[in-house]
Amino acid sequence: QVQLVESGGGLVQPGGSLRLSCVASSSTFRFYDMGWYRQAPGLQRELVARITSDGSTNYADSVKGRFTISRDNAKNTVYLQMNSLKPEDTAVYYCNGQIRAIDKWGKGTQVTVSS
């Protein structure tokens, strides 16, 4: 089964940008529907963006027009480009991969938006 490792988090000022990456350990990655979720302290984990194995995307209303999810199957990697970041985007961001009954999660990467 695939393992997922996120990177790219950090501290950024409001209005800034970050790009998160999630690398999968197996080339079966190309068959997975991939998603980015986030969880802020005291809140439930929520879907941020999702991309299917055939490239269809959907976004949470709160990030539409600011975030872009993409995938590179040759690199077994899914990305989340985050622009115009706001303090309310502060959270741990998790990569998720799904195929049939398999549901895999990475360990998360912290994103902090603060001046």
Secondary structure as UniProt FT lines:
FT   STRAND          4..7
FT   STRAND          10..12
FT   TURN            14..15
FT   STRAND          18..24
FT   HELIX           27..31
FT   STRAND          33..39
FT   TURN            41..42
FT   STRAND          46..51
FT   TURN            53..54
FT   STRAND          57..59
FT   TURN            61..66
FT   STRAND          67..72
FT   HELIX           73..75
FT   STRAND          77..82
FT   HELIX           87..89
FT   STRAND          91..99
FT   TURN            100..101
FT   STRAND          102..105
FT   STRAND          109..113
//
